[in-house]
Amino acid sequence: MILVTGAAGFAGSRIIQRLVEQGAQPRALVRSAEQAKARLPQEGVEVVVGDTTRPETLGAAVAGVETIIHCAFITADRKEGRGAHYYQTNVEGTHNLLVAAKKAGIKRIVELGGLGTQRSTPTSYMETRYEADQAIKESGLAWSILGPSIQFGKGAAFFNGLADLIRSVPLITPVVGSGNLRFQPIWVEDVATCVLKMAQEPENYDGKVVEVGGPEIYTYNEILDMLMLALGRHRFKLPGPKPLAALGARVMTATLPKPPITPAAIELFNFENTTALDSVSYHFGFQPMSWRDYLQKNGVE
């Protein structure tokens, strides 16, 4: 039995779908039965409604499980609020899950983390992801962590947020910093493949943090240019210092229900979001999809 937390989310739902296709009959931990019904297969999956921030809901989720795939995080594209807080979910939720897992006798956990996770200022988004990684490493369970660069695919928040920014602001598109910071987008379906290999081949991945990206690296300016071309909307790119971009993100987060960029997302501009170009083929034995090819075929979804 494999339990997937955050199973109705962007990556979690793909992982569940793949497990069902393999005939694995996974268990899905979701916050909402309605979301599960809309996003998950109707057959071949056991749905448990619960929340890692509420320990009393985790007993039924972990019972009889051999491996956990942990995807239940608030990611950088989402703003805090309405009970969703980075520390509460990413750190306390992970601790709660680990306590329940050890009580249930679970031996292994695979975490879907992020590329370049590092120490940061207290309570910041990046710090909460770092603390979650550390909790898993120090849990006493067998563990593996996948650290992907920004993910693309239908409904990808990073790219849809930039597309919304391009659509909503006439004539110009604000740029964080110089626009020369580099990213290595990876397809969510390829991320699912990597996570499942980690879960199903523990002899190859236990005790390892593997960072992965797609087969091409783009600067932030290049990403904006490619999105503008795909949308048919030319905009003048206006570079601005990162503190100003962070201020704009805070204003949008305070005034919009779904801001195109959040203060947490600005934290991704503190470092190059890249790894080796052959990271997926080297560690997992297949060639990933490029964002350029995906965009040409599917446009902005």
TORKOL-4160 file (C-alpha; in steps of 0.2 Angstrom, whole numbers, padded with zeros to 4 digits, m for minus):
301
<pt num="1" X="0000" Y="0000" Z="0000"/>
<pt num="2" X="0006" Y="0017" Z="m0005"/>
<pt num="3" X="m0001" Y="0033" Z="0003"/>
<pt num="4" X="0000" Y="0049" Z="m0007"/>
<pt num="5" X="m0003" Y="0065" Z="0003"/>
<pt num="6" X="m0008" Y="0081" Z="m0006"/>
<pt num="7" X="m0016" Y="0068" Z="m0018"/>
<pt num="8" X="m0028" Y="0080" Z="m0026"/>
<pt num="9" X="m0014" Y="0093" Z="m0030"/>
<pt num="10" X="m0005" Y="0097" Z="m0046"/>
<pt num="11" X="0008" Y="0083" Z="m0044"/>
<pt num="12" X="0000" Y="0072" Z="m0032"/>
<pt num="13" X="m0015" Y="0069" Z="m0043"/>
<pt num="14" X="m0003" Y="0064" Z="m0057"/>
<pt num="15" X="0006" Y="0052" Z="m0046"/>
<pt num="16" X="m0011" Y="0044" Z="m0040"/>
<pt num="17" X="m0016" Y="0042" Z="m0059"/>
<pt num="18" X="0000" Y="0033" Z="m0063"/>
<pt num="19" X="m0002" Y="0021" Z="m0048"/>
<pt num="20" X="m0019" Y="0017" Z="m0053"/>
<pt num="21" X="m0014" Y="0014" Z="m0071"/>
<pt num="22" X="m0001" Y="0002" Z="m0064"/>
<pt num="23" X="m0014" Y="m0007" Z="m0054"/>
<pt num="24" X="m0007" Y="m0002" Z="m0037"/>
<pt num="25" X="m0023" Y="0003" Z="m0029"/>
<pt num="26" X="m0015" Y="0018" Z="m0019"/>
<pt num="27" X="m0023" Y="0027" Z="m0004"/>
<pt num="28" X="m0025" Y="0046" Z="m0007"/>
<pt num="29" X="m0025" Y="0058" Z="0008"/>
<pt num="30" X="m0036" Y="0074" Z="0003"/>
<pt num="31" X="m0043" Y="0089" Z="0012"/>
<pt num="32" X="m0059" Y="0089" Z="0001"/>
<pt num="33" X="m0069" Y="0074" Z="m0005"/>
<pt num="34" X="m0076" Y="0086" Z="m0019"/>
<pt num="35" X="m0058" Y="0090" Z="m0025"/>
<pt num="36" X="m0054" Y="0071" Z="m0025"/>
<pt num="37" X="m0070" Y="0067" Z="m0035"/>
<pt num="38" X="m0065" Y="0081" Z="m0048"/>
<pt num="39" X="m0047" Y="0077" Z="m0049"/>
<pt num="40" X="m0044" Y="0058" Z="m0045"/>
<pt num="41" X="m0049" Y="0042" Z="m0054"/>
<pt num="42" X="m0066" Y="0036" Z="m0049"/>
<pt num="43" X="m0060" Y="0018" Z="m0047"/>
<pt num="44" X="m0044" Y="0010" Z="m0041"/>
<pt num="45" X="m0040" Y="0022" Z="m0027"/>
<pt num="46" X="m0045" Y="0023" Z="m0009"/>
<pt num="47" X="m0049" Y="0041" Z="m0004"/>
<pt num="48" X="m0046" Y="0047" Z="0015"/>
<pt num="49" X="m0052" Y="0064" Z="0019"/>
<pt num="50" X="m0039" Y="0072" Z="0032"/>
<pt num="51" X="m0026" Y="0085" Z="0034"/>
<pt num="52" X="m0008" Y="0084" Z="0040"/>
<pt num="53" X="m0011" Y="0099" Z="0051"/>
<pt num="54" X="m0024" Y="0089" Z="0061"/>
<pt num="55" X="m0016" Y="0074" Z="0068"/>
<pt num="56" X="m0032" Y="0066" Z="0073"/>
<pt num="57" X="m0036" Y="0063" Z="0055"/>
<pt num="58" X="m0021" Y="0054" Z="0050"/>
<pt num="59" X="m0023" Y="0037" Z="0059"/>
<pt num="60" X="m0035" Y="0030" Z="0045"/>
<pt num="61" X="m0023" Y="0037" Z="0032"/>
<pt num="62" X="m0007" Y="0028" Z="0038"/>
<pt num="63" X="m0015" Y="0011" Z="0043"/>
<pt num="64" X="m0007" Y="m0003" Z="0034"/>
<pt num="65" X="0004" Y="0008" Z="0023"/>
<pt num="66" X="0021" Y="0003" Z="0017"/>
<pt num="67" X="0027" Y="0019" Z="0009"/>
<pt num="68" X="0022" Y="0037" Z="0010"/>
<pt num="69" X="0024" Y="0049" Z="m0005"/>
<pt num="70" X="0023" Y="0066" Z="0003"/>
<pt num="71" X="0016" Y="0080" Z="m0008"/>
<pt num="72" X="0005" Y="0089" Z="0005"/>
<pt num="73" X="0014" Y="0106" Z="0005"/>
<pt num="74" X="0008" Y="0124" Z="0002"/>
<pt num="75" X="0019" Y="0129" Z="m0013"/>
<pt num="76" X="0026" Y="0146" Z="m0017"/>
<pt num="77" X="0012" Y="0150" Z="m0030"/>
<pt num="78" X="m0001" Y="0150" Z="m0016"/>
<pt num="79" X="m0003" Y="0164" Z="m0003"/>
<pt num="80" X="m0006" Y="0161" Z="0015"/>
<pt num="81" X="m0023" Y="0164" Z="0022"/>
<pt num="82" X="m0040" Y="0155" Z="0026"/>
<pt num="83" X="m0031" Y="0143" Z="0038"/>
<pt num="84" X="m0017" Y="0139" Z="0025"/>
<pt num="85" X="0000" Y="0144" Z="0032"/>
<pt num="86" X="0017" Y="0139" Z="0026"/>
<pt num="87" X="0024" Y="0134" Z="0043"/>
<pt num="88" X="0008" Y="0126" Z="0049"/>
<pt num="89" X="0007" Y="0115" Z="0034"/>
<pt num="90" X="0025" Y="0112" Z="0028"/>
<pt num="91" X="0033" Y="0110" Z="0044"/>
<pt num="92" X="0020" Y="0105" Z="0057"/>
<pt num="93" X="0010" Y="0095" Z="0045"/>
<pt num="94" X="0026" Y="0085" Z="0040"/>
<pt num="95" X="0030" Y="0082" Z="0059"/>
<pt num="96" X="0012" Y="0076" Z="0062"/>
<pt num="97" X="0014" Y="0064" Z="0047"/>
<pt num="98" X="0030" Y="0057" Z="0053"/>
<pt num="99" X="0024" Y="0054" Z="0070"/>
<pt num="100" X="0008" Y="0045" Z="0063"/>
<pt num="101" X="0019" Y="0035" Z="0051"/>
<pt num="102" X="0031" Y="0029" Z="0065"/>
<pt num="103" X="0016" Y="0024" Z="0076"/>
<pt num="104" X="0009" Y="0014" Z="0062"/>
<pt num="105" X="0026" Y="0005" Z="0058"/>
<pt num="106" X="0028" Y="0013" Z="0041"/>
<pt num="107" X="0046" Y="0011" Z="0035"/>
<pt num="108" X="0049" Y="0023" Z="0021"/>
<pt num="109" X="0044" Y="0040" Z="0015"/>
<pt num="110" X="0047" Y="0049" Z="m0002"/>
<pt num="111" X="0046" Y="0068" Z="m0002"/>
<pt num="112" X="0042" Y="0079" Z="m0017"/>
<pt num="113" X="0053" Y="0094" Z="m0012"/>
<pt num="114" X="0061" Y="0107" Z="m0022"/>
<pt num="115" X="0077" Y="0111" Z="m0031"/>
<pt num="116" X="0089" Y="0122" Z="m0021"/>
<pt num="117" X="0079" Y="0121" Z="m0004"/>
<pt num="118" X="0090" Y="0130" Z="0008"/>
<pt num="119" X="0090" Y="0139" Z="0025"/>
<pt num="120" X="0081" Y="0156" Z="0025"/>
<pt num="121" X="0074" Y="0169" Z="0036"/>
<pt num="122" X="0062" Y="0162" Z="0050"/>
<pt num="123" X="0044" Y="0158" Z="0044"/>
<pt num="124" X="0048" Y="0162" Z="0026"/>
<pt num="125" X="0042" Y="0150" Z="0013"/>
<pt num="126" X="0060" Y="0143" Z="0009"/>
<pt num="127" X="0064" Y="0140" Z="0027"/>
<pt num="128" X="0048" Y="0130" Z="0029"/>
<pt num="129" X="0053" Y="0119" Z="0015"/>
<pt num="130" X="0070" Y="0117" Z="0022"/>
<pt num="131" X="0064" Y="0112" Z="0039"/>
<pt num="132" X="0052" Y="0099" Z="0031"/>
<pt num="133" X="0067" Y="0091" Z="0022"/>
<pt num="134" X="0077" Y="0091" Z="0038"/>
<pt num="135" X="0063" Y="0083" Z="0048"/>
<pt num="136" X="0061" Y="0069" Z="0035"/>
<pt num="137" X="0080" Y="0066" Z="0035"/>
<pt num="138" X="0081" Y="0065" Z="0054"/>
<pt num="139" X="0065" Y="0055" Z="0056"/>
<pt num="140" X="0073" Y="0038" Z="0057"/>
<pt num="141" X="0063" Y="0031" Z="0042"/>
<pt num="142" X="0071" Y="0026" Z="0026"/>
<pt num="143" X="0069" Y="0042" Z="0015"/>
<pt num="144" X="0071" Y="0049" Z="m0002"/>
<pt num="145" X="0069" Y="0067" Z="m0008"/>
<pt num="146" X="0066" Y="0073" Z="m0026"/>
<pt num="147" X="0070" Y="0091" Z="m0029"/>
<pt num="148" X="0063" Y="0097" Z="m0045"/>
<pt num="149" X="0065" Y="0114" Z="m0053"/>
<pt num="150" X="0049" Y="0123" Z="m0058"/>
<pt num="151" X="0036" Y="0112" Z="m0065"/>
<pt num="152" X="0025" Y="0114" Z="m0081"/>
<pt num="153" X="0010" Y="0105" Z="m0087"/>
<pt num="154" X="m0009" Y="0109" Z="m0088"/>
<pt num="155" X="m0013" Y="0120" Z="m0073"/>
<pt num="156" X="0005" Y="0124" Z="m0068"/>
<pt num="157" X="0004" Y="0139" Z="m0057"/>
<pt num="158" X="0021" Y="0147" Z="m0060"/>
<pt num="159" X="0018" Y="0148" Z="m0079"/>
<pt num="160" X="m0001" Y="0152" Z="m0078"/>
<pt num="161" X="0003" Y="0166" Z="m0065"/>
<pt num="162" X="0016" Y="0173" Z="m0078"/>
<pt num="163" X="0003" Y="0172" Z="m0092"/>
<pt num="164" X="m0010" Y="0181" Z="m0081"/>
<pt num="165" X="0002" Y="0194" Z="m0078"/>
<pt num="166" X="0006" Y="0197" Z="m0096"/>
<pt num="167" X="m0013" Y="0197" Z="m0100"/>
<pt num="168" X="m0018" Y="0209" Z="m0086"/>
<pt num="169" X="m0005" Y="0223" Z="m0088"/>
<pt num="170" X="m0006" Y="0232" Z="m0104"/>
<pt num="171" X="0010" Y="0237" Z="m0114"/>
<pt num="172" X="0023" Y="0232" Z="m0101"/>
<pt num="173" X="0027" Y="0216" Z="m0091"/>
<pt num="174" X="0037" Y="0219" Z="m0074"/>
<pt num="175" X="0053" Y="0209" Z="m0073"/>
<pt num="176" X="0060" Y="0203" Z="m0056"/>
<pt num="177" X="0078" Y="0209" Z="m0056"/>
<pt num="178" X="0088" Y="0209" Z="m0072"/>
<pt num="179" X="0078" Y="0194" Z="m0079"/>
<pt num="180" X="0094" Y="0184" Z="m0081"/>
<pt num="181" X="0091" Y="0172" Z="m0067"/>
<pt num="182" X="0090" Y="0154" Z="m0075"/>
<pt num="183" X="0077" Y="0141" Z="m0073"/>
<pt num="184" X="0076" Y="0123" Z="m0079"/>
<pt num="185" X="0057" Y="0118" Z="m0080"/>
<pt num="186" X="0052" Y="0100" Z="m0079"/>
<pt num="187" X="0036" Y="0092" Z="m0085"/>
<pt num="188" X="0025" Y="0087" Z="m0070"/>
<pt num="189" X="0022" Y="0069" Z="m0078"/>
<pt num="190" X="0041" Y="0067" Z="m0078"/>
<pt num="191" X="0041" Y="0072" Z="m0060"/>
<pt num="192" X="0028" Y="0059" Z="m0057"/>
<pt num="193" X="0039" Y="0046" Z="m0065"/>
<pt num="194" X="0054" Y="0051" Z="m0055"/>
<pt num="195" X="0044" Y="0050" Z="m0038"/>
<pt num="196" X="0037" Y="0033" Z="m0042"/>
<pt num="197" X="0054" Y="0026" Z="m0046"/>
<pt num="198" X="0060" Y="0032" Z="m0029"/>
<pt num="199" X="0045" Y="0024" Z="m0021"/>
<pt num="200" X="0047" Y="0008" Z="m0030"/>
<pt num="201" X="0066" Y="0006" Z="m0031"/>
<pt num="202" X="0072" Y="0010" Z="m0014"/>
<pt num="203" X="0088" Y="0001" Z="m0016"/>
<pt num="204" X="0093" Y="0014" Z="m0029"/>
<pt num="205" X="0087" Y="0030" Z="m0020"/>
<pt num="206" X="0085" Y="0028" Z="m0001"/>
<pt num="207" X="0095" Y="0041" Z="0009"/>
<pt num="208" X="0097" Y="0052" Z="m0007"/>
<pt num="209" X="0092" Y="0070" Z="m0012"/>
<pt num="210" X="0090" Y="0070" Z="m0031"/>
<pt num="211" X="0088" Y="0087" Z="m0039"/>
<pt num="212" X="0081" Y="0087" Z="m0057"/>
<pt num="213" X="0076" Y="0099" Z="m0071"/>
<pt num="214" X="0071" Y="0098" Z="m0089"/>
<pt num="215" X="0083" Y="0096" Z="m0104"/>
<pt num="216" X="0084" Y="0115" Z="m0107"/>
<pt num="217" X="0088" Y="0130" Z="m0096"/>
<pt num="218" X="0080" Y="0147" Z="m0099"/>
<pt num="219" X="0082" Y="0164" Z="m0091"/>
<pt num="220" X="0067" Y="0172" Z="m0084"/>
<pt num="221" X="0067" Y="0185" Z="m0099"/>
<pt num="222" X="0067" Y="0170" Z="m0111"/>
<pt num="223" X="0052" Y="0162" Z="m0102"/>
<pt num="224" X="0043" Y="0179" Z="m0103"/>
<pt num="225" X="0047" Y="0180" Z="m0122"/>
<pt num="226" X="0041" Y="0163" Z="m0125"/>
<pt num="227" X="0025" Y="0165" Z="m0116"/>
<pt num="228" X="0021" Y="0182" Z="m0125"/>
<pt num="229" X="0024" Y="0173" Z="m0141"/>
<pt num="230" X="0012" Y="0159" Z="m0137"/>
<pt num="231" X="m0001" Y="0171" Z="m0131"/>
<pt num="232" X="0001" Y="0183" Z="m0145"/>
<pt num="233" X="0004" Y="0198" Z="m0134"/>
<pt num="234" X="0020" Y="0208" Z="m0136"/>
<pt num="235" X="0024" Y="0218" Z="m0120"/>
<pt num="236" X="0039" Y="0228" Z="m0116"/>
<pt num="237" X="0049" Y="0220" Z="m0102"/>
<pt num="238" X="0052" Y="0232" Z="m0087"/>
<pt num="239" X="0066" Y="0226" Z="m0076"/>
<pt num="240" X="0065" Y="0231" Z="m0058"/>
<pt num="241" X="0075" Y="0228" Z="m0042"/>
<pt num="242" X="0069" Y="0213" Z="m0032"/>
<pt num="243" X="0064" Y="0223" Z="m0017"/>
<pt num="244" X="0052" Y="0232" Z="m0028"/>
<pt num="245" X="0045" Y="0216" Z="m0035"/>
<pt num="246" X="0043" Y="0209" Z="m0018"/>
<pt num="247" X="0033" Y="0225" Z="m0013"/>
<pt num="248" X="0022" Y="0222" Z="m0029"/>
<pt num="249" X="0019" Y="0204" Z="m0024"/>
<pt num="250" X="0014" Y="0209" Z="m0007"/>
<pt num="251" X="0001" Y="0221" Z="m0014"/>
<pt num="252" X="m0006" Y="0209" Z="m0026"/>
<pt num="253" X="m0007" Y="0195" Z="m0013"/>
<pt num="254" X="m0016" Y="0207" Z="m0001"/>
<pt num="255" X="m0029" Y="0213" Z="m0014"/>
<pt num="256" X="m0031" Y="0198" Z="m0026"/>
<pt num="257" X="m0039" Y="0181" Z="m0022"/>
<pt num="258" X="m0026" Y="0172" Z="m0034"/>
<pt num="259" X="m0011" Y="0184" Z="m0036"/>
<pt num="260" X="0000" Y="0181" Z="m0052"/>
<pt num="261" X="0015" Y="0181" Z="m0041"/>
<pt num="262" X="0017" Y="0180" Z="m0022"/>
<pt num="263" X="0031" Y="0185" Z="m0010"/>
<pt num="264" X="0035" Y="0166" Z="m0008"/>
<pt num="265" X="0038" Y="0165" Z="m0027"/>
<pt num="266" X="0050" Y="0180" Z="m0026"/>
<pt num="267" X="0061" Y="0169" Z="m0015"/>
<pt num="268" X="0064" Y="0158" Z="m0030"/>
<pt num="269" X="0074" Y="0172" Z="m0037"/>
<pt num="270" X="0087" Y="0171" Z="m0023"/>
<pt num="271" X="0097" Y="0157" Z="m0033"/>
<pt num="272" X="0099" Y="0149" Z="m0050"/>
<pt num="273" X="0085" Y="0136" Z="m0051"/>
<pt num="274" X="0096" Y="0124" Z="m0061"/>
<pt num="275" X="0105" Y="0107" Z="m0060"/>
<pt num="276" X="0114" Y="0096" Z="m0072"/>
<pt num="277" X="0105" Y="0095" Z="m0089"/>
<pt num="278" X="0106" Y="0076" Z="m0089"/>
<pt num="279" X="0100" Y="0075" Z="m0071"/>
<pt num="280" X="0084" Y="0065" Z="m0076"/>
<pt num="281" X="0093" Y="0053" Z="m0088"/>
<pt num="282" X="0107" Y="0051" Z="m0076"/>
<pt num="283" X="0097" Y="0047" Z="m0061"/>
<pt num="284" X="0081" Y="0039" Z="m0068"/>
<pt num="285" X="0086" Y="0033" Z="m0085"/>
<pt num="286" X="0074" Y="0042" Z="m0097"/>
<pt num="287" X="0074" Y="0058" Z="m0107"/>
<pt num="288" X="0062" Y="0072" Z="m0100"/>
<pt num="289" X="0051" Y="0083" Z="m0110"/>
<pt num="290" X="0057" Y="0101" Z="m0114"/>
<pt num="291" X="0046" Y="0115" Z="m0110"/>
<pt num="292" X="0049" Y="0123" Z="m0127"/>
<pt num="293" X="0042" Y="0107" Z="m0136"/>
<pt num="294" X="0027" Y="0106" Z="m0123"/>
<pt num="295" X="0023" Y="0125" Z="m0126"/>
<pt num="296" X="0023" Y="0123" Z="m0145"/>
<pt num="297" X="0012" Y="0108" Z="m0144"/>
<pt num="298" X="0000" Y="0113" Z="m0130"/>
<pt num="299" X="0001" Y="0132" Z="m0129"/>
<pt num="300" X="m0002" Y="0140" Z="m0111"/>
<pt num="301" X="m0014" Y="0128" Z="m0102"/>
